[in-house]
Amino acid sequence: MNESLSKPLRRPLSAPKSFPKDSSHINLGIALALVALVFVACSSAPAAPEGVQDRKNRAADYLKFGRQAFQEAQYDQALSFYLTALDLDTAVDYESGMAAAWNSVATAQTALGKTNDARDSLVQAESLATLSGDKTLVLQVAVNVVQAALAAGDTDGARHRLVALGPFPATAEGAALDHALGTLEKNAGHPQEALAAFDRALVTNQRLGLKQEMASNRFMKASVFAQLGQAVAARTELEAALALDKTMENTVGIGQDWRALGTLALRRGETRVAFDAYVRAARLFQAANLVDQQRKTVQMLLPLTVDLGLADETVRYQAILDRLTLSQ
């Protein structure tokens, strides 16, 4: 399957479209104004209860800021926010907070390609989540552990974990696990099992009103239909994903949806339609300063400028690609 038609969940849980969306349906341009924080410490006495709660609240705020940054594909910024939250929760030995922070740190590290660091962070998150006794948090960490295993190609490990966690609850976490199962089955060449898992996730997310997660589910369904050669069904699912991503103003998702629609059009021999879709995707990624996504899209559309005899566009997009390549 062309990876351009491939999304894991695009939103971090608790605290993380590929088609696994390059194990990437994932975006940017955040402007957060943070009030300066003043820490008052007393060397002779422990922090008052209000001080402890204040740090927990600040940590929760930083997790929220991190999720915003992650959603906008500002992964370095997200990691910084998550680490600040971790420091605040660690200072008051708040197990649930530390588990959520480590879990979020792992998602940012994974997005940045720091897979070994992410694996270590997930070990910390899993241990602390278990100690906290918070079953929802345990499941949220489990989702990321499974996704990490899938990203590393550890299909057996991912399946073993999913089997141990089943049956999945009808919650956001359960839907994320069904989504991960669908991805596993898709990669294993079991399209019907994959579609069934994505449908279960979609039903749960629809009931919960989680539109961005619904977009991820539909994107992945489209990738399965594309694998099966069912172009009409794939296009229907991608158009539904695009509508949901637009509603959520999910720049990366919108761009990846357009790129996938372009790939479908190209497979049908509709070169001009494919070119126009790729251009829309490239412009979205450029506007959001998503260099890697823009470069990937320009690489896909450049040959089409030749096929279509668009000499000026060939020169222009070659220059863009050269500039993007130099920025690596």
N, C-alpha and C positions, 0 to 999 in steps of 0.2 A: 504494500500500500504506500503510495506516495506520502511521505511524512507531512506534506502540506495538508493532507486530509487526516490528521492524527492528533485529541485533547484530554491529561488528567484534570482534575478539578482546578479551576482558575482562582479560587478564593481560599485564603488560609482558613483552616478550621480552628476554632477556639482562638484562638489568639489573634495553612494552607489549609483554554479549552485545550491538548495535545491530541490534537487528535492523537498520545500524551504529549498534547500539543507539543510537538517536537519534544515531546514531553514538555510542551510550552503552551494551551488556549488561555495566555498570560500577558503590561502596558505602561501611563506616566504623566509628568508635568505637575507636580504637587507644590502648593505654596501654603505652608503651614506657619502660622505665627504663634510661637510658644512664649508664654510669659516666663520671665526669669524665675528660677526656683531658688529660694533662700532656705538653707538648712541650718537650724539652730540646734546645737548639740550641747549636752551637759556632761562634763567629764566625770562627775562624781555620782551620777544617778542614771538608772536606765530610762529609756524614752517613756514618756507618759503614754497611756493608752491612745490618746488622741494623735500623738506623733506616729504611732504604729499604724493606725488606720489611715492617716494622711499619706504615709509612704505606700500603703497598699493601693490607695486611690490614685496616687501619681503613677504607680506602676501600671494600673489598668488603663490610664490615659495614654501612657507611652505605647502600650500594646495596641490601642486603638489607632494612634498615629502611625504605628508601624504597619497595621493592616491597610490603612489608606495609602501609604507609600508603596506597599507591596502591590496593591491593586493597580497602581499607576506605573508598575514595573520599575520603581526606584528601589532596587533591591539593596544597594549599599546603604541608602537612607533607612530602609526598613530594618536592616540588620542593626544599625546604630540604635534605633528606637527600641528594638527588642532587647538589646544588651543593656540598655539603661533600665528597662523594666526589670530585667533579671537582677541587676545590681540592687534595685530598690526592694524587691521581694526577698532577696538573699539577706539583706541587712536586717530583716525582721523575721527571718526563718519561716517564711510563709510557703508551705509545701505546694499547695494548689497553684499559687502564683508563680512559683519557680518552675513547676512542671509546664504550665501554659507558656511561660517565657522561653524555656528550652525548646519546646515544641515549635514555637514560632521562629526561634533562631535557626532551627534545622531547616525550615521551609525556605528562609532567605538564603542560607548557605547552599542549599540544593539549587536554587535559582541562579546563584552565582557560580555554580560549578564546583563548589567546595564539598564534594560528596563524602570524603573521609571525615571532615569536620562535622557534617550533617549527621553522619552515622553516630559519631560520639555524642552529639547533642541529643539525639533520640534515645540513646541509652540512659542519659541523665533524666530526660523527660519521662521515660517509661517507669524508671525507678521511683521518681518523686510522685508521679500520678498514682502509682500503686499505694505508696505510703499515705497519700492524701485520702484514699478511700472514696474518691469522687469517680463514680462509674462513668459518667459522661466524659470526664476528662481522660479517663483510661481509654475510652473508645476513640476520642479525638487523636490521641497520640498513636493509637493502633492504626488509624487511617494513614497517618504519615509514614509509619513503619512499613506498611504494605506498599504504599506508593514508592518509597525509597527502594524497596526490594525489586519492584517492577522496573524502576529506572535503571537499576544495576543489572537487570537481566536475570535476577534470581527468581525465576518463575516458580520453582518448587517451594522456596521459602515463602513467597507471597501466598501461594495456594494453601500451604500448611497453616499459615496464620489466619487466612480467611475461613478455612474450615473450622478452626478452633474457636473463632469468634461467632460463628453462626448458631442459630438463625439471627439475622440482623434485625434490630428494632426499627420501627417505623418512625425514625427520627432523622435529623439532618446527618448525624453520624452514620446511621444505618444506610441512608441513601448514598453517602460517600463510599461506604464499603461495597455496596452494590455496584457503584460506578467503577470502583477498582476491580471488582470481579469481572465486570463486563470488559474492561480493558485487557485483563488477563486472558479471558476466553477468546477475545478478538485476536490477540497476538498468538494464541495457541491454535488458531484456525477453526474455532467453534463458533461460527456466526450466529446460529440460532440461540445458543446459550448466552452469547454476548448481548444480543438484542433483548432477550428476556430480562437480563440483569439491568441493562440501561432503562428498560421500560419500568421496572420496579422502582429504580431510583427516581425516574421522572414523575411517577405517580406520587411518591412521597414528597418530593420537592415542590410539586404543584400544590399539594395539600397545604404545605407549609409556606407557600408564597415565595419560595427561593428562586427567583427568576434567573439569576446568573448561573446557578447550579443547573437549572432546567436547560439553559443554553448549552452548557457543557454536555449534558446528557444527549441533547438533540444533535450536537456536533458529532459526537461519537457514534450515534446511530447512523448518521450520514456516512461516516467513514466505513461502517460495516456494509451498508447498502452499496456504496461505491465498490467495495471489494467484490460484492456479489454481482456487479454489473447492472444493478438496478438504478440507473441514472435519475429517473424521475423521482423515485422515493428519496434518493440522496439529496436532490435539489430541494425537495419539499422540506426535509429536515433542516438543511442549511439555511433556507429562507426563514424558517421558524426560529432558528438560533440567532440569526442576524436581527430579527425583530426584537427578540428578548435582549440581546446585547445593546441594541440602540436604546431600548427603554432604560437600561441600567447605565447608559453612557460608558460602556466598557470598551475603551479604545482598542486595546489589544484584541479582544474578542471580535469586534467589528472588523478589524483588519484581517484577522485570520479567517473569518467567515467569507469575506470578499475574495481572499486568496484561494480558498478552497472552492468557491463558486467558479473562479477562473480556471482552476484545474479541471473541474467537471466539464466546463465548456470546451476546453482544449481537447479533452477525450472524445467529445462529440464532433470534433472538427470545426468548432466555431471559434476560429482564431481571433477574430476581431472582438468578439464578446469576451474571450479570455483576456485579451490585452487590456481592454477597458476595466475589467475587474481587478487585474493586477495593478493597474495604475491607481485605482481608488485605494487599494490596500497600501501601496507604497506611499501615497500622499498622507494617509492616516499615520503610518509609522514615522514618516518624516516630521509631521506636525507634532507628534508626541516624543520626538527625539529618541525613538527606539532604533538605534543604529543597526543592531544585528538583524532585527526583523525587516527593516528597510532593505538592507543589503541582500538578504535572502530573496526578497520579493523582486528586486531589480534584476538579480541573476536569472529569475524565472521569466521576466518579461522581455529582457534584452533580445533573446533569439527571435521573439515574435515580431520585433520591429523589423528584423531582416526578412522574415517570412511575409510580412505585410508590405514590404517595400517602403518603409518609413525611414528614409535615410537620415533626415534631420533628427528624428527621435533616437535612432541608433547612436548617433554622435552624442546626443545629450545624455542618454542613459548610460553610455559607456563612461562618460566623464563623471557622472554621479557615482557609478560603481567604483571607478578608480579612486575617487575621493573617499568613499566609504571604506574601501579596502585599506587605504593609507591610515585611516583612523583606528584600525584594529590595535 
